[in-house]
Amino acid sequence: MKQNISLQDISDGKLYTSNDLVRADAGDCEGCHACCCGTGGAIVLDPLDVYRLTKGLSKPFTELMASHFEAGLVDGIVLPNLRNDGEEQRCTFLNEEGRCSVHAIRPGICRLFPLARYYENNTFHYILQTNQCTKKNLAKVKVKNWIDTPNLPAYERFVIEWHELLKALQAHLAENPADAQAVSMFVLRTFYMQPYDTEADFYEQFEERLEMTKESFGVE
């Protein structure tokens, strides 16, 4: 999601790599789940998120759309995000104790918090968002340990490629606004609705779908 915000306004002003130490560890949250409420469509799901959740829960995307996901418009393209329900607007994956029931397979944005990504020049750095976590005096942790994602180099490459694809499709829509519905439906069908082989490598499957999408819309 595009945001024209100064780094100094939302972070400590530093750019981090996966090998850097950062004050992000809330010590198992100690029962707090404030960051899992009232997200208002901010937890946008990428294809790997859906792959993990559909595999881990043994449920197809369509079933999760009916129970835990909802569609939202992100810079002109319809993408799934986590749904909030109830007076507290809780994430539907929170259990009665206020703990994440899918913590091992939680989405990438959830893994990052209170970190975020800052994109520039076809790559990205991690940033520490200030005043986001309600707990004070967060402990230092290495970024890659905090993110807790296997094969981090492949994951970071995927993050960049997905971000660049969405940027390219958004640029395409700026010149061809009549294609808005076609682009959204193609992305949803290709990267979310079409099941992945959960016994095969996700990244190889993603690359195939990525190249097919680029060819279909003539984007780089």
Backbone as CSV, one residue per row, in Angstrom:
resi,resn,N_x,N_y,N_z,CA_x,CA_y,CA_z,C_x,C_y,C_z
1,MET,0.849,-1.188,0.000,0.000,0.000,0.000,0.889,1.243,0.000
2,LYS,0.649,2.135,-0.956,1.473,3.327,-1.066,1.167,4.305,0.063
3,GLN,2.250,4.835,0.671,2.075,5.826,1.722,3.141,6.895,1.557
4,ASN,2.712,8.128,1.396,3.650,9.239,1.287,3.871,9.828,2.683
5,ILE,4.699,9.129,3.470,4.931,9.504,4.859,6.432,9.560,5.101
6,SER,6.863,10.506,5.873,8.268,10.614,6.222,8.648,9.498,7.192
7,LEU,9.847,8.941,7.000,10.326,7.906,7.918,10.361,8.401,9.356
8,GLN,10.718,9.652,9.525,10.818,10.221,10.863,9.467,10.302,11.564
9,ASP,8.391,10.328,10.757,7.050,10.426,11.334,6.549,9.095,11.886
10,ILE,7.058,7.981,11.351,6.498,6.678,11.720,7.513,5.715,12.308
11,SER,8.807,6.059,12.255,9.826,5.116,12.708,10.907,5.815,13.510
12,ASP,11.918,5.032,13.887,13.056,5.617,14.589,14.056,6.236,13.625
13,GLY,13.699,6.259,12.339,14.526,6.899,11.330,15.656,6.041,10.787
14,LYS,15.772,4.806,11.264,16.851,3.932,10.834,16.339,2.894,9.820
15,LEU,17.249,2.457,8.944,16.964,1.390,7.994,17.729,0.143,8.424
16,TYR,17.027,-0.987,8.526,17.628,-2.210,9.031,17.678,-3.294,7.959
17,THR,18.656,-4.196,8.090,18.709,-5.400,7.278,18.314,-6.579,8.158
18,SER,18.222,-7.757,7.570,17.803,-8.931,8.332,18.822,-9.341,9.380
19,ASN,20.063,-8.881,9.262,21.110,-9.246,10.224,21.280,-8.232,11.354
20,ASP,20.515,-7.165,11.317,20.639,-6.125,12.338,19.832,-6.454,13.594
21,LEU,20.265,-5.892,14.700,19.499,-5.972,15.942,18.541,-4.794,16.010
22,VAL,17.337,-5.042,16.511,16.337,-3.990,16.604,15.474,-4.237,17.841
23,ARG,14.992,-3.181,18.458,14.147,-3.319,19.651,12.698,-3.591,19.217
24,ALA,12.385,-4.884,19.048,11.063,-5.274,18.570,10.407,-6.371,19.396
25,ASP,11.160,-6.988,20.288,10.672,-8.156,21.014,9.828,-7.752,22.219
26,ALA,8.547,-8.111,22.157,7.610,-7.754,23.229,7.507,-8.833,24.303
27,GLY,8.402,-9.826,24.261,8.395,-10.838,25.307,7.143,-11.668,25.342
28,ASP,6.756,-12.227,24.193,5.571,-13.081,24.072,4.276,-12.320,24.353
29,CYS,4.355,-11.004,24.322,3.183,-10.115,24.415,2.491,-10.110,25.779
30,GLU,2.719,-11.134,26.601,2.172,-11.192,27.959,0.663,-10.936,27.991
31,GLY,-0.037,-11.612,27.106,-1.498,-11.531,27.102,-2.082,-10.391,26.300
32,CYS,-1.259,-9.467,25.830,-1.761,-8.332,25.044,-2.031,-8.769,23.605
33,HIS,-3.131,-8.271,23.046,-3.428,-8.554,21.629,-3.937,-7.286,20.935
34,ALA,-3.496,-6.127,21.424,-3.964,-4.860,20.868,-3.674,-4.736,19.374
35,CYS,-2.525,-5.256,18.943,-2.163,-5.125,17.525,-2.994,-6.033,16.635
36,CYS,-3.788,-6.922,17.215,-4.625,-7.844,16.444,-6.075,-7.365,16.368
37,CYS,-6.315,-6.130,16.788,-7.670,-5.577,16.774,-7.704,-4.263,15.985
38,GLY,-8.818,-4.050,15.300,-9.017,-2.786,14.608,-8.013,-2.504,13.518
39,THR,-7.554,-3.535,12.840,-6.554,-3.323,11.790,-7.169,-2.735,10.523
40,GLY,-8.498,-2.854,10.374,-9.196,-2.174,9.286,-8.666,-2.445,7.891
41,GLY,-8.373,-3.691,7.593,-7.907,-4.058,6.258,-6.435,-3.846,6.030
42,ALA,-5.685,-3.523,7.092,-4.256,-3.241,6.939,-3.416,-4.503,6.771
43,ILE,-3.943,-5.657,7.198,-3.186,-6.909,7.066,-3.508,-7.524,5.711
44,VAL,-2.889,-6.950,4.681,-3.102,-7.435,3.318,-2.294,-8.714,3.127
45,LEU,-2.920,-9.728,2.554,-2.298,-11.040,2.408,-1.623,-11.184,1.054
46,ASP,-0.388,-11.654,1.071,0.292,-11.935,-0.188,0.118,-13.425,-0.511
47,PRO,0.547,-13.885,-1.682,0.337,-15.293,-2.052,0.954,-16.292,-1.081
48,LEU,2.129,-15.977,-0.504,2.739,-16.905,0.453,1.900,-17.011,1.718
49,ASP,1.315,-15.910,2.165,0.437,-15.953,3.333,-0.698,-16.951,3.111
50,VAL,-1.313,-16.858,1.943,-2.451,-17.729,1.644,-1.992,-19.174,1.475
51,TYR,-0.829,-19.371,0.871,-0.260,-20.715,0.746,-0.077,-21.331,2.129
52,ARG,0.526,-20.580,3.040,0.766,-21.094,4.387,-0.539,-21.421,5.109
53,LEU,-1.500,-20.515,5.019,-2.750,-20.694,5.751,-3.602,-21.820,5.181
54,THR,-3.693,-21.893,3.859,-4.495,-22.971,3.264,-3.856,-24.329,3.534
55,LYS,-2.533,-24.377,3.491,-1.828,-25.638,3.778,-1.949,-25.988,5.257
56,GLY,-1.667,-25.041,6.124,-1.662,-25.310,7.553,-3.029,-25.638,8.131
57,LEU,-4.070,-25.031,7.559,-5.431,-25.257,8.053,-6.185,-26.303,7.241
58,SER,-5.568,-26.757,6.145,-6.204,-27.745,5.250,-7.571,-27.250,4.777
59,LYS,-7.610,-25.958,4.425,-8.844,-25.359,3.924,-8.538,-24.579,2.653
60,PRO,-9.418,-24.648,1.652,-9.181,-23.896,0.417,-9.381,-22.394,0.624
61,PHE,-8.851,-21.625,-0.289,-8.959,-20.166,-0.220,-10.408,-19.707,-0.124
62,THR,-11.297,-20.315,-0.901,-12.701,-19.896,-0.908,-13.346,-20.068,0.468
63,GLU,-12.975,-21.129,1.173,-13.542,-21.353,2.510,-13.019,-20.311,3.499
64,LEU,-11.730,-19.966,3.389,-11.162,-18.961,4.279,-11.694,-17.569,3.955
65,MET,-12.034,-17.320,2.683,-12.648,-16.039,2.327,-13.995,-15.877,3.015
66,ALA,-14.665,-16.994,3.235,-15.985,-16.941,3.857,-15.917,-16.817,5.372
67,SER,-14.748,-17.110,5.945,-14.670,-17.145,7.405,-13.633,-16.198,8.020
68,HIS,-12.509,-15.998,7.336,-11.417,-15.246,7.944,-10.849,-14.120,7.086
69,PHE,-11.103,-14.153,5.791,-10.568,-13.126,4.894,-11.696,-12.242,4.382
70,GLU,-11.325,-11.106,3.813,-12.255,-10.258,3.083,-11.488,-9.558,1.974
71,ALA,-12.200,-9.088,0.981,-11.565,-8.414,-0.147,-11.474,-6.922,0.110
72,GLY,-10.362,-6.329,-0.282,-10.174,-4.890,-0.131,-9.433,-4.331,-1.325
73,LEU,-9.632,-3.055,-1.593,-8.971,-2.395,-2.715,-7.649,-1.803,-2.245
74,VAL,-6.556,-2.235,-2.862,-5.216,-1.763,-2.507,-4.596,-1.100,-3.730
75,ASP,-4.589,0.221,-3.746,-4.023,0.975,-4.866,-4.562,0.492,-6.211
76,GLY,-5.872,0.271,-6.243,-6.540,-0.055,-7.497,-6.705,-1.527,-7.780
77,ILE,-6.121,-2.402,-6.968,-6.199,-3.846,-7.197,-6.873,-4.505,-5.996
78,VAL,-7.821,-5.390,-6.254,-8.520,-6.095,-5.186,-7.634,-7.219,-4.663
79,LEU,-7.356,-7.189,-3.343,-6.532,-8.203,-2.693,-7.212,-8.638,-1.396
80,PRO,-6.946,-9.858,-0.932,-7.538,-10.307,0.335,-6.799,-9.739,1.532
81,ASN,-7.519,-9.528,2.622,-6.898,-9.123,3.883,-7.594,-9.849,5.029
82,LEU,-6.997,-9.787,6.205,-7.593,-10.436,7.367,-8.829,-9.670,7.831
83,ARG,-9.837,-10.419,8.207,-11.102,-9.825,8.645,-11.090,-9.576,10.153
84,ASN,-11.713,-8.492,10.574,-11.938,-8.194,11.993,-13.428,-8.338,12.284
85,ASP,-13.766,-8.870,13.460,-15.172,-9.053,13.826,-15.428,-8.609,15.261
86,GLY,-16.705,-8.339,15.554,-17.124,-8.045,16.915,-16.888,-6.608,17.336
87,GLU,-17.347,-6.288,18.553,-17.213,-4.930,19.070,-15.759,-4.499,19.188
88,GLU,-14.904,-5.443,19.526,-13.483,-5.144,19.687,-12.754,-5.148,18.347
89,GLN,-13.474,-5.543,17.275,-12.872,-5.672,15.943,-11.605,-6.527,16.007
90,ARG,-11.785,-7.728,16.548,-10.675,-8.664,16.708,-10.414,-9.419,15.419
91,CYS,-9.161,-9.779,15.199,-8.826,-10.696,14.114,-9.562,-12.005,14.375
92,THR,-10.136,-12.582,13.352,-10.927,-13.804,13.532,-10.065,-15.013,13.885
93,PHE,-8.752,-14.883,13.808,-7.872,-15.976,14.195,-7.475,-15.915,15.677
94,LEU,-7.926,-14.895,16.404,-7.662,-14.840,17.840,-8.561,-15.836,18.563
95,ASN,-7.986,-16.574,19.520,-8.816,-17.496,20.293,-9.423,-16.774,21.506
96,GLU,-10.131,-17.506,22.333,-10.828,-16.893,23.470,-9.857,-16.253,24.462
97,GLU,-8.635,-16.754,24.505,-7.634,-16.198,25.420,-6.895,-15.009,24.811
98,GLY,-7.303,-14.611,23.612,-6.648,-13.493,22.958,-5.294,-13.838,22.378
99,ARG,-5.096,-15.112,22.074,-3.844,-15.565,21.479,-4.085,-15.957,20.021
100,CYS,-3.041,-15.815,19.207,-3.164,-16.143,17.789,-3.236,-17.653,17.600
101,SER,-4.301,-18.122,16.986,-4.483,-19.562,16.789,-3.710,-20.092,15.584
102,VAL,-3.118,-19.172,14.798,-2.347,-19.593,13.617,-0.935,-19.012,13.686
103,HIS,-0.409,-18.871,14.889,0.868,-18.165,15.064,1.991,-18.758,14.218
104,ALA,2.052,-20.061,14.111,3.129,-20.693,13.350,3.038,-20.405,11.856
105,ILE,1.844,-20.098,11.383,1.645,-19.841,9.945,1.050,-18.451,9.726
106,ARG,1.292,-17.554,10.659,0.719,-16.205,10.581,1.253,-15.453,9.358
107,PRO,0.492,-14.473,8.864,0.905,-13.696,7.690,2.185,-12.905,7.904
108,GLY,2.814,-12.513,6.812,4.079,-11.788,6.861,3.996,-10.467,7.598
109,ILE,2.907,-9.728,7.426,2.777,-8.441,8.113,2.713,-8.652,9.625
110,CYS,2.047,-9.727,10.047,1.983,-10.045,11.474,3.363,-10.433,11.994
111,ARG,4.135,-11.168,11.204,5.486,-11.565,11.594,6.380,-10.336,11.783
112,LEU,6.170,-9.329,10.971,6.991,-8.128,11.021,6.724,-7.263,12.251
113,PHE,5.486,-7.084,12.609,5.094,-6.099,13.612,5.939,-6.196,14.884
114,PRO,6.463,-5.069,15.408,6.229,-3.683,14.997,7.160,-3.172,13.888
115,LEU,7.807,-4.080,13.194,8.601,-3.682,12.038,7.700,-3.507,10.828
116,ALA,8.228,-2.879,9.799,7.546,-2.738,8.517,8.626,-2.705,7.445
117,ARG,8.216,-2.593,6.192,9.179,-2.540,5.087,9.154,-1.163,4.439
118,TYR,10.342,-0.706,4.063,10.494,0.556,3.348,11.119,0.240,1.998
119,TYR,10.347,0.445,0.928,10.783,0.083,-0.420,11.414,1.276,-1.132
120,GLU,12.526,1.007,-1.814,13.133,2.001,-2.691,14.142,1.310,-3.599
121,ASN,14.229,1.799,-4.846,15.220,1.312,-5.809,15.169,-0.204,-5.984
122,ASN,13.967,-0.736,-6.158,13.753,-2.163,-6.420,14.257,-3.082,-5.308
123,THR,14.316,-2.568,-4.101,14.649,-3.394,-2.952,13.918,-2.826,-1.730
124,PHE,14.236,-3.325,-0.553,13.591,-2.780,0.643,14.499,-2.947,1.854
125,HIS,14.236,-2.136,2.861,14.845,-2.276,4.169,13.721,-2.432,5.189
126,TYR,14.086,-2.904,6.352,13.132,-2.978,7.456,13.205,-1.688,8.262
127,ILE,12.061,-1.267,8.784,12.021,-0.109,9.664,11.283,-0.495,10.942
128,LEU,11.603,0.190,12.026,10.920,-0.027,13.299,9.880,1.062,13.482
129,GLN,8.611,0.671,13.469,7.527,1.631,13.669,7.460,2.021,15.147
130,THR,7.438,3.299,15.400,7.363,3.776,16.778,5.908,3.998,17.185
131,ASN,5.649,3.881,18.476,4.302,4.112,19.036,3.250,3.181,18.448
132,GLN,3.663,1.989,18.020,2.712,1.015,17.496,2.437,-0.094,18.511
133,CYS,3.488,-0.642,19.081,3.322,-1.669,20.112,3.036,-0.982,21.446
134,THR,2.024,-1.445,22.165,1.629,-0.813,23.423,2.579,-1.138,24.565
135,LYS,3.403,-2.192,24.386,4.350,-2.536,25.435,5.580,-1.642,25.339
136,LYS,6.096,-1.223,26.457,7.272,-0.355,26.506,8.533,-1.190,26.730
137,ASN,9.656,-0.573,26.446,10.959,-1.201,26.690,11.094,-2.548,25.982
138,LEU,10.852,-2.545,24.690,10.995,-3.770,23.905,12.458,-4.214,23.907
139,ALA,12.658,-5.525,23.871,14.004,-6.083,23.912,14.603,-6.156,22.510
140,LYS,15.930,-6.202,22.464,16.605,-6.312,21.169,16.526,-7.736,20.643
141,VAL,16.368,-7.845,19.324,16.314,-9.140,18.657,16.840,-8.953,17.244
142,LYS,17.471,-9.972,16.695,17.929,-9.888,15.315,16.716,-9.954,14.403
143,VAL,16.689,-9.119,13.391,15.527,-9.016,12.508,15.131,-10.375,11.940
144,LYS,16.095,-11.136,11.428,15.757,-12.413,10.799,15.167,-13.409,11.797
145,ASN,15.584,-13.325,13.064,15.005,-14.196,14.084,13.589,-13.771,14.425
146,TRP,13.361,-12.460,14.406,12.026,-11.951,14.712,11.024,-12.349,13.630
147,ILE,11.451,-12.259,12.374,10.561,-12.592,11.261,10.247,-14.087,11.231
148,ASP,11.221,-14.914,11.648,10.985,-16.352,11.809,10.429,-16.988,10.532
149,THR,11.170,-16.816,9.424,10.741,-17.357,8.140,11.853,-18.199,7.528
150,PRO,11.584,-19.461,7.211,12.606,-20.310,6.591,13.044,-19.754,5.235
151,ASN,14.295,-20.053,4.864,14.846,-19.648,3.561,14.619,-18.153,3.340
152,LEU,15.160,-17.352,4.244,14.924,-15.907,4.206,15.354,-15.250,2.889
153,PRO,16.487,-15.616,2.279,16.849,-14.992,0.997,15.775,-15.183,-0.073
154,ALA,15.204,-16.399,-0.159,14.139,-16.653,-1.136,12.891,-15.850,-0.782
155,TYR,12.606,-15.755,0.511,11.437,-14.993,0.946,11.582,-13.513,0.606
156,GLU,12.759,-12.943,0.881,12.962,-11.525,0.600,12.925,-11.255,-0.904
157,ARG,13.431,-12.185,-1.702,13.334,-12.036,-3.156,11.873,-12.061,-3.609
158,PHE,11.088,-12.971,-3.025,9.658,-13.042,-3.326,8.955,-11.732,-2.962
159,VAL,9.270,-11.181,-1.793,8.647,-9.927,-1.339,8.898,-8.815,-2.351
160,ILE,10.134,-8.712,-2.830,10.471,-7.677,-3.809,9.734,-7.915,-5.116
161,GLU,9.734,-9.148,-5.602,9.086,-9.452,-6.883,7.581,-9.202,-6.824
162,TRP,6.961,-9.555,-5.713,5.520,-9.317,-5.560,5.219,-7.823,-5.524
163,HIS,6.030,-7.086,-4.778,5.859,-5.635,-4.690,6.041,-4.982,-6.065
164,GLU,7.062,-5.407,-6.796,7.324,-4.821,-8.111,6.227,-5.188,-9.111
165,LEU,5.682,-6.395,-9.004,4.581,-6.775,-9.896,3.362,-5.892,-9.641
166,LEU,3.005,-5.697,-8.383,1.843,-4.861,-8.075,2.062,-3.423,-8.554
167,LYS,3.291,-2.908,-8.397,3.604,-1.573,-8.898,3.418,-1.506,-10.415
168,ALA,3.899,-2.533,-11.115,3.790,-2.555,-12.574,2.329,-2.634,-13.019
169,LEU,1.541,-3.435,-12.326,0.121,-3.547,-12.670,-0.623,-2.248,-12.360
170,GLN,-0.241,-1.579,-11.279,-0.857,-0.295,-10.950,-0.513,0.762,-11.998
171,ALA,0.717,0.725,-12.514,1.110,1.641,-13.588,0.329,1.326,-14.860
172,HIS,0.110,0.039,-15.109,-0.693,-0.372,-16.258,-2.113,0.160,-16.139
173,LEU,-2.684,0.093,-14.937,-4.053,0.576,-14.728,-4.151,2.090,-14.859
174,ALA,-3.076,2.780,-14.514,-3.084,4.236,-14.659,-3.254,4.633,-16.122
175,GLU,-2.724,3.809,-17.021,-2.841,4.075,-18.460,-4.040,3.377,-19.079
176,ASN,-4.523,2.326,-18.410,-5.640,1.542,-18.951,-6.674,1.286,-17.856
177,PRO,-7.346,2.326,-17.370,-8.272,2.168,-16.245,-9.420,1.195,-16.518
178,ALA,-9.741,0.990,-17.782,-10.826,0.064,-18.106,-10.457,-1.383,-17.787
179,ASP,-9.176,-1.647,-17.547,-8.711,-3.004,-17.253,-8.788,-3.349,-15.771
180,ALA,-9.305,-2.466,-14.947,-9.269,-2.638,-13.493,-9.869,-3.972,-13.044
181,GLN,-11.058,-4.275,-13.520,-11.698,-5.520,-13.097,-10.939,-6.732,-13.609
182,ALA,-10.472,-6.668,-14.851,-9.746,-7.793,-15.441,-8.453,-8.066,-14.682
183,VAL,-7.732,-7.001,-14.307,-6.479,-7.170,-13.583,-6.744,-7.787,-12.203
184,SER,-7.716,-7.260,-11.483,-8.015,-7.782,-10.149,-8.428,-9.251,-10.207
185,MET,-9.288,-9.593,-11.145,-9.740,-10.981,-11.248,-8.597,-11.906,-11.642
186,PHE,-7.723,-11.432,-12.524,-6.578,-12.250,-12.939,-5.658,-12.508,-11.755
187,VAL,-5.359,-11.467,-10.986,-4.485,-11.611,-9.829,-5.104,-12.551,-8.795
188,LEU,-6.374,-12.368,-8.504,-7.044,-13.221,-7.523,-7.064,-14.680,-7.971
189,ARG,-7.392,-14.919,-9.225,-7.446,-16.295,-9.730,-6.057,-16.924,-9.770
190,THR,-5.088,-16.173,-10.277,-3.754,-16.731,-10.519,-2.960,-16.969,-9.254
191,PHE,-3.004,-16.018,-8.311,-2.144,-16.099,-7.133,-2.847,-16.563,-5.859
192,TYR,-4.183,-16.578,-5.850,-4.898,-16.914,-4.624,-5.883,-18.073,-4.789
193,MET,-6.738,-17.987,-5.787,-7.794,-18.988,-5.931,-7.281,-20.307,-6.496
194,GLN,-6.344,-20.257,-7.433,-5.773,-21.468,-8.006,-4.913,-22.160,-6.951
195,PRO,-5.263,-23.382,-6.561,-4.522,-24.045,-5.473,-3.043,-24.257,-5.817
196,TYR,-2.211,-24.196,-4.798,-0.794,-24.519,-4.945,-0.588,-25.982,-4.563
197,ASP,0.426,-26.578,-5.122,0.823,-27.917,-4.717,1.584,-27.774,-3.408
198,THR,0.966,-28.169,-2.312,1.572,-27.953,-0.996,2.744,-28.889,-0.732
199,GLU,2.959,-29.871,-1.616,4.114,-30.750,-1.468,5.297,-30.251,-2.289
200,ALA,5.084,-29.235,-3.109,6.140,-28.687,-3.964,6.594,-27.338,-3.428
201,ASP,7.724,-26.841,-3.950,8.272,-25.570,-3.514,7.349,-24.411,-3.903
202,PHE,6.998,-23.587,-2.927,6.107,-22.460,-3.212,6.739,-21.480,-4.179
203,TYR,8.005,-21.148,-3.955,8.638,-20.092,-4.732,8.723,-20.439,-6.222
204,GLU,8.958,-21.706,-6.549,8.980,-22.107,-7.955,7.602,-21.929,-8.587
205,GLN,6.555,-22.276,-7.860,5.197,-22.104,-8.369,4.861,-20.624,-8.542
206,PHE,5.306,-19.819,-7.583,5.069,-18.385,-7.675,5.752,-17.803,-8.906
207,GLU,6.996,-18.192,-9.166,7.741,-17.665,-10.314,7.018,-17.971,-11.618
208,GLU,6.456,-19.162,-11.737,5.709,-19.525,-12.947,4.495,-18.614,-13.127
209,ARG,3.785,-18.366,-12.056,2.592,-17.514,-12.134,2.980,-16.051,-12.358
210,LEU,4.102,-15.666,-11.801,4.607,-14.303,-11.989,4.898,-14.039,-13.457
211,GLU,5.623,-14.952,-14.102,5.980,-14.772,-15.508,4.738,-14.787,-16.390
212,MET,3.772,-15.640,-16.072,2.534,-15.702,-16.840,1.776,-14.376,-16.744
213,THR,1.764,-13.776,-15.565,1.070,-12.504,-15.362,1.747,-11.381,-16.123
214,LYS,3.069,-11.340,-16.080,3.806,-10.317,-16.805,3.537,-10.405,-18.303
215,GLU,3.527,-11.624,-18.811,3.262,-11.816,-20.235,1.832,-11.415,-20.596
216,SER,0.888,-11.737,-19.733,-0.526,-11.459,-20.016,-0.823,-9.965,-20.107
217,PHE,-0.128,-9.159,-19.296,-0.394,-7.721,-19.278,0.744,-6.879,-19.856
218,GLY,1.786,-7.538,-20.335,2.884,-6.821,-20.965,3.610,-5.898,-20.012
219,VAL,3.843,-6.367,-18.785,4.542,-5.547,-17.789,5.850,-6.228,-17.421
220,GLU,6.753,-5.449,-16.856,8.063,-5.967,-16.429,8.159,-5.945,-14.896
